[in-house]
């Protein structure tokens, strides 16, 4: 008779690799051919596992730290609360321009006219002049580097006829991208009762910008731009630190406080941070560095299971082979607290012996990845080879032995 079996496979030296993630089963995940960013949206909302909280005593009203390679939230505080995003909402304006470029509706050399409204915008400016016709690529830099409110209005009117129409399109695009706690009333992020975002949405949008427009993403780390002989520097404080930062956008209003959405990469690992509600530029700079350092210091990225990796050899009944290898159908990449990495193990469960015929890829059980007391996820355990059904005589002997209780099958053998 078949018996339920449980085997524990210690993952003693999980690979720490800089390559892109392997597919990891996750409830709600949908894969696409255009880079998998659609999967990120659902994974952020339906994360396969919740990391245990690590101590992080740091100021900020709303905070999120995301590892986009594994769709893992490393830390969050009030991450879904809609709040004034200040100039960070310009990331959506930038997305709209890049989307129009990608679709071919405009080119980098297309020119938009500066209206009276645009030229008179207050706050941070590119210093456009009414009646000027400015290339799209220059307006992009005026928004990304200089945070120009005037440049935002120019592209809004150029793409949609009016800023009101442009805001409607921004909201439609936000729904497409899965931004569930965002609404836009203007192109610049200036205070408006109907204009808000969550830091989770900001992190998702930051990843869309990087994944959907890789050829333009390097613009976010440009440190200065000169227009009309006026040189302005990028306000992102992380760009001037040696921490691997390469984007994205600061923000500040009296209601939102000092804010930042940023991304950084070190040794093949990337993190995205977004936060609001700080008291000064200096505090924003300090907190930004602390969050990025925390993510890289306290967490490690692993490839514990590779595609087709053998985990256990088990007995087969009525087959041409007495045993069969079982293992992982897909590989995976995980982000875990460094303290848990050495505790990682795979717990396989299956019925033994397994009756032939068995085809490679058949799901015959499951395995769990566990780190200490934390269950990371459950995954299918599959046959890694074919075992044909034995002839009539051999099957008869097996069945009689099982019925008499004298059948002897090999014990499961853990593959290390």
Helices and strands as residue ranges (DSSP letters): E 3-10, H 37-45, E 62-67, E 72-77, G 86-89, H 90-103, E 111-113, H 116-119, E 133-135, H 136-144, H 149-160, H 163-177, H 199-212, H 214-217, G 218-221, E 224-227, E 230-233, G 237-240, E 245-253, E 257-266, E 269-278, H 281-298, E 299-305, E 310-317, E 323-328, E 332-337, H 338-341, E 344-352, E 354-355, E 363-371, E 374-383, H 392-404, E 413-414
